[in-house]
């Protein structure tokens, strides 16, 4: 699948490494391009080396640099050519100069290269907020260890620093040790990058007496840590979505036209998104009306819905990204009167723009779907369940 291909490519952009640390230059250049696409400032698959691009690169660079890093947007613009998805369109007659160019300056870059461009499939993915967010997360993997990436992601979805620290220590310490003693694991859990491998380990862990004993004493803290790390890997690799897509494509009872519609719906695109937009027209909770930044989220999760429910616009809310993520992870739900319900596991939810007085104007057709979501919210809290 194209998204899976580019998630892997973005995780492996091969940044320059000095003193064991990855340089942020290539990552910042790609972040700059993604920003310009998201803001509608880059509508064609042509990326000229402009002041606007350099300025956005510098903004990201200031956040990610160390004292050893020097501001230089020329090098990543040129050397990203080592990634299969980044290409250059040359000025007429400059092919020879391009092949001989080893250490570009801004002048030589302008003289030889007209613009950079991406694989068409990648440029299309960057125009979708969901795909772009996942690609951005994958890109960050070039700069962090898996543990650092997990911590940053957990903080971004509203977990407190104390909770994140406790979960991280449990994953690489206690849980890894218990599973190692049981012969189920021979390494630190936080080195695992495969969602399905972690899922298999988590299923075995719940049957391990030492794990279950301490998990009970800790009021479910250890299972919560495993679930959150599994969600992080799922978010990073899009694993559960791609698994659902594969199931659709292998279903012999579905016609090709039905498969296409369902695949688009699972990826938050196509008719389902159009129908949800038509119904709500703006964020169902906040009223924010920039449609390009809003996400169509299933109320009753995809995995437990039939094909009709998966395409039913009344099984959808149009939400801003933070609310969509909190709703998808069951950190928030809504009462039958539409009042927001917030899990005590969400942490500092105000920093995510979530307010205890928020409401959604539910119709009668939404009620059965919301009742199902509310049941998951009350009984399972933040269990990993994709919407």
KAKA-V645090 format. One record per residue. N is the residue number from 1. RES is the residue in three letters. PHI is phi in whole degrees, 0 to 359 (NA if undefined). BURIAL is + if it has 9 or more other C-alpha atoms within 8 Angstrom, else -. Layout:
BEGIN
<<N | RES | PHI | BURIAL> <N | RES | PHI | BURIAL>>
END
This chain:
BEGIN
<<1 | UNK | NA | -> <2 | UNK | 304 | -> <3 | UNK | 296 | +> <4 | UNK | 301 | +> <5 | UNK | 300 | -> <6 | UNK | 280 | +> <7 | UNK | 300 | +> <8 | UNK | 294 | +> <9 | UNK | 296 | +> <10 | UNK | 289 | +> <11 | UNK | 286 | +> <12 | UNK | 228 | -> <13 | UNK | 278 | +> <14 | UNK | 56 | -> <15 | UNK | 291 | +> <16 | UNK | 295 | -> <17 | UNK | 241 | -> <18 | UNK | 236 | -> <19 | UNK | 55 | -> <20 | UNK | 83 | -> <21 | UNK | 249 | -> <22 | UNK | 287 | +> <23 | UNK | 291 | +> <24 | UNK | 275 | +> <25 | UNK | 299 | +> <26 | UNK | 296 | +> <27 | UNK | 298 | +> <28 | UNK | 294 | +> <29 | UNK | 296 | +> <30 | UNK | 291 | -> <31 | UNK | 300 | +> <32 | UNK | 298 | +> <33 | UNK | 297 | +> <34 | UNK | 297 | +> <35 | UNK | 300 | +> <36 | UNK | 293 | +> <37 | UNK | 293 | +> <38 | UNK | 300 | +> <39 | UNK | 275 | -> <40 | UNK | 75 | -> <41 | UNK | 270 | -> <42 | UNK | 230 | +> <43 | UNK | 262 | -> <44 | UNK | 248 | -> <45 | UNK | 281 | +> <46 | UNK | 221 | +> <47 | UNK | 242 | +> <48 | UNK | 284 | -> <49 | UNK | 276 | +> <50 | UNK | 253 | -> <51 | UNK | 301 | -> <52 | UNK | 299 | -> <53 | UNK | 294 | +> <54 | UNK | 296 | +> <55 | UNK | 294 | -> <56 | UNK | 291 | +> <57 | UNK | 302 | +> <58 | UNK | 298 | +> <59 | UNK | 297 | -> <60 | UNK | 292 | +> <61 | UNK | 298 | +> <62 | UNK | 299 | -> <63 | UNK | 279 | -> <64 | UNK | 250 | -> <65 | UNK | 287 | +> <66 | UNK | 244 | -> <67 | UNK | 297 | -> <68 | UNK | 277 | -> <69 | UNK | 268 | -> <70 | UNK | 252 | -> <71 | UNK | 294 | -> <72 | UNK | 202 | -> <73 | UNK | 283 | +> <74 | UNK | 297 | +> <75 | UNK | 300 | +> <76 | UNK | 294 | +> <77 | UNK | 300 | +> <78 | UNK | 276 | +> <79 | UNK | 279 | -> <80 | UNK | 296 | +> <81 | UNK | 298 | +> <82 | UNK | 289 | -> <83 | UNK | 271 | +> <84 | UNK | 295 | -> <85 | UNK | 266 | -> <86 | UNK | 252 | +> <87 | UNK | 228 | +> <88 | UNK | 239 | +> <89 | UNK | 261 | +> <90 | UNK | 267 | +> <91 | UNK | 288 | +> <92 | UNK | 303 | -> <93 | UNK | 79 | -> <94 | UNK | 256 | +> <95 | UNK | 299 | +> <96 | UNK | 295 | -> <97 | UNK | 299 | -> <98 | UNK | 296 | +> <99 | UNK | 294 | -> <100 | UNK | 270 | -> <101 | UNK | 288 | -> <102 | UNK | 248 | -> <103 | UNK | 229 | -> <104 | UNK | 288 | +> <105 | UNK | 251 | -> <106 | UNK | 297 | -> <107 | UNK | 295 | -> <108 | UNK | 295 | -> <109 | UNK | 297 | +> <110 | UNK | 293 | +> <111 | UNK | 291 | -> <112 | UNK | 256 | +> <113 | UNK | 253 | +> <114 | UNK | 280 | +> <115 | UNK | 192 | +> <116 | UNK | 263 | +> <117 | UNK | 210 | +> <118 | UNK | 256 | +> <119 | UNK | 307 | +> <120 | UNK | 305 | -> <121 | UNK | 296 | -> <122 | UNK | 291 | +> <123 | UNK | 299 | +> <124 | UNK | 293 | -> <125 | UNK | 297 | +> <126 | UNK | 292 | +> <127 | UNK | 276 | +> <128 | UNK | 261 | +> <129 | UNK | 302 | +> <130 | UNK | 293 | -> <131 | UNK | 297 | +> <132 | UNK | 297 | +> <133 | UNK | 297 | -> <134 | UNK | 293 | +> <135 | UNK | 293 | +> <136 | UNK | 297 | +> <137 | UNK | 294 | +> <138 | UNK | 298 | +> <139 | UNK | 297 | +> <140 | UNK | 294 | +> <141 | UNK | 296 | +> <142 | UNK | 291 | +> <143 | UNK | 257 | +> <144 | UNK | 245 | +> <145 | UNK | 289 | -> <146 | UNK | 302 | +> <147 | UNK | 296 | +> <148 | UNK | 296 | -> <149 | UNK | 296 | +> <150 | UNK | 297 | +> <151 | UNK | 298 | +> <152 | UNK | 297 | -> <153 | UNK | 296 | +> <154 | UNK | 297 | +> <155 | UNK | 296 | +> <156 | UNK | 293 | -> <157 | UNK | 264 | +> <158 | UNK | 107 | +> <159 | UNK | 290 | +> <160 | UNK | 284 | +> <161 | UNK | 300 | -> <162 | UNK | 296 | -> <163 | UNK | 297 | -> <164 | UNK | 299 | +> <165 | UNK | 296 | +> <166 | UNK | 297 | -> <167 | UNK | 296 | +> <168 | UNK | 298 | +> <169 | UNK | 296 | +> <170 | UNK | 294 | +> <171 | UNK | 294 | +> <172 | UNK | 274 | +> <173 | UNK | 250 | +> <174 | UNK | 305 | +> <175 | UNK | 296 | +> <176 | UNK | 300 | +> <177 | UNK | 292 | -> <178 | UNK | 298 | +> <179 | UNK | 291 | +> <180 | UNK | 294 | +> <181 | UNK | 300 | -> <182 | UNK | 273 | -> <183 | UNK | 76 | -> <184 | UNK | 261 | +> <185 | UNK | 204 | +> <186 | UNK | 234 | -> <187 | UNK | 202 | -> <188 | UNK | 292 | +> <189 | UNK | 306 | +> <190 | UNK | 285 | +> <191 | UNK | 265 | -> <192 | UNK | 279 | -> <193 | UNK | 245 | -> <194 | UNK | 267 | -> <195 | UNK | 304 | +> <196 | UNK | 287 | -> <197 | UNK | 297 | -> <198 | UNK | 295 | +> <199 | UNK | 299 | +> <200 | UNK | 297 | -> <201 | UNK | 296 | +> <202 | UNK | 297 | +> <203 | UNK | 295 | -> <204 | UNK | 289 | +> <205 | UNK | 298 | +> <206 | UNK | 292 | +> <207 | UNK | 258 | -> <208 | UNK | 270 | +> <209 | UNK | 306 | -> <210 | UNK | 296 | -> <211 | UNK | 295 | +> <212 | UNK | 296 | +> <213 | UNK | 297 | -> <214 | UNK | 289 | +> <215 | UNK | 294 | +> <216 | UNK | 295 | -> <217 | UNK | 299 | -> <218 | UNK | 269 | -> <219 | UNK | 57 | -> <220 | UNK | 83 | +> <221 | UNK | 298 | +> <222 | UNK | 287 | +> <223 | UNK | 292 | +> <224 | UNK | 296 | +> <225 | UNK | 296 | +> <226 | UNK | 297 | +> <227 | UNK | 298 | +> <228 | UNK | 291 | +> <229 | UNK | 293 | +> <230 | UNK | 296 | +> <231 | UNK | 297 | +> <232 | UNK | 299 | +> <233 | UNK | 294 | +> <234 | UNK | 296 | +> <235 | UNK | 298 | +> <236 | UNK | 289 | +> <237 | UNK | 254 | +> <238 | UNK | 63 | +> <239 | UNK | 300 | +> <240 | UNK | 291 | -> <241 | UNK | 295 | +> <242 | UNK | 295 | +> <243 | UNK | 294 | -> <244 | UNK | 296 | +> <245 | UNK | 298 | +> <246 | UNK | 298 | -> <247 | UNK | 297 | -> <248 | UNK | 298 | +> <249 | UNK | 293 | -> <250 | UNK | 264 | -> <251 | UNK | 282 | -> <252 | UNK | 290 | -> <253 | UNK | 277 | -> <254 | UNK | 263 | -> <255 | UNK | 284 | -> <256 | UNK | 301 | -> <257 | UNK | 294 | -> <258 | UNK | 294 | -> <259 | UNK | 300 | +> <260 | UNK | 299 | -> <261 | UNK | 296 | +> <262 | UNK | 291 | +> <263 | UNK | 298 | +> <264 | UNK | 298 | +> <265 | UNK | 296 | +> <266 | UNK | 295 | +> <267 | UNK | 267 | -> <268 | UNK | 74 | +> <269 | UNK | 234 | +> <270 | UNK | 66 | +> <271 | UNK | 295 | +> <272 | UNK | 300 | +> <273 | UNK | 299 | +> <274 | UNK | 300 | +> <275 | UNK | 292 | +> <276 | UNK | 293 | +> <277 | UNK | 297 | +> <278 | UNK | 298 | -> <279 | UNK | 287 | -> <280 | UNK | 263 | +> <281 | UNK | 70 | +> <282 | UNK | 200 | +> <283 | UNK | 306 | +> <284 | UNK | 297 | +> <285 | UNK | 253 | +> <286 | UNK | 266 | -> <287 | UNK | 84 | -> <288 | UNK | 298 | -> <289 | UNK | 242 | -> <290 | UNK | 276 | -> <291 | UNK | 302 | -> <292 | UNK | 297 | -> <293 | UNK | 258 | -> <294 | UNK | 260 | +> <295 | UNK | 241 | +> <296 | UNK | 269 | +> <297 | UNK | 252 | +> <298 | UNK | 290 | +> <299 | UNK | 278 | +> <300 | UNK | 282 | +> <301 | UNK | 304 | +> <302 | UNK | 308 | +> <303 | UNK | 300 | -> <304 | UNK | 249 | -> <305 | UNK | 262 | +> <306 | UNK | 276 | -> <307 | UNK | 298 | -> <308 | UNK | 293 | -> <309 | UNK | 293 | -> <310 | UNK | 294 | +> <311 | UNK | 251 | +> <312 | UNK | 285 | +> <313 | UNK | 297 | +> <314 | UNK | 286 | +> <315 | UNK | 265 | +> <316 | UNK | 216 | +> <317 | UNK | 237 | +> <318 | UNK | 263 | +> <319 | UNK | 228 | +> <320 | UNK | 292 | +> <321 | UNK | 305 | +> <322 | UNK | 295 | +> <323 | UNK | 294 | +> <324 | UNK | 302 | +> <325 | UNK | 294 | +> <326 | UNK | 296 | +> <327 | UNK | 292 | +> <328 | UNK | 297 | +> <329 | UNK | 269 | +> <330 | UNK | 64 | +> <331 | UNK | 277 | +> <332 | UNK | 226 | +> <333 | UNK | 213 | +> <334 | UNK | 221 | +> <335 | UNK | 288 | +> <336 | UNK | 294 | +> <337 | UNK | 269 | -> <338 | UNK | 92 | +> <339 | UNK | 283 | +> <340 | UNK | 290 | +> <341 | UNK | 245 | +> <342 | UNK | 240 | +> <343 | UNK | 291 | +> <344 | UNK | 289 | -> <345 | UNK | 277 | -> <346 | UNK | 288 | +> <347 | UNK | 83 | -> <348 | UNK | 284 | +> <349 | UNK | 291 | +> <350 | UNK | 297 | -> <351 | UNK | 291 | -> <352 | UNK | 266 | +> <353 | UNK | 79 | -> <354 | UNK | 258 | +> <355 | UNK | 236 | -> <356 | UNK | 293 | -> <357 | UNK | 261 | -> <358 | UNK | 293 | +> <359 | UNK | 221 | +> <360 | UNK | 230 | +> <361 | UNK | 280 | -> <362 | UNK | 283 | +> <363 | UNK | 262 | -> <364 | UNK | 302 | -> <365 | UNK | 292 | -> <366 | UNK | 275 | +> <367 | UNK | 297 | +> <368 | UNK | 296 | -> <369 | UNK | 296 | +> <370 | UNK | 291 | +> <371 | UNK | 298 | +> <372 | UNK | 295 | +> <373 | UNK | 298 | +> <374 | UNK | 295 | +> <375 | UNK | 296 | -> <376 | UNK | 297 | +> <377 | UNK | 303 | +> <378 | UNK | 285 | -> <379 | UNK | 265 | -> <380 | UNK | 238 | -> <381 | UNK | 61 | +> <382 | UNK | 261 | +> <383 | UNK | 300 | +> <384 | UNK | 289 | +> <385 | UNK | 218 | -> <386 | UNK | 284 | +> <387 | UNK | 266 | +>>
END
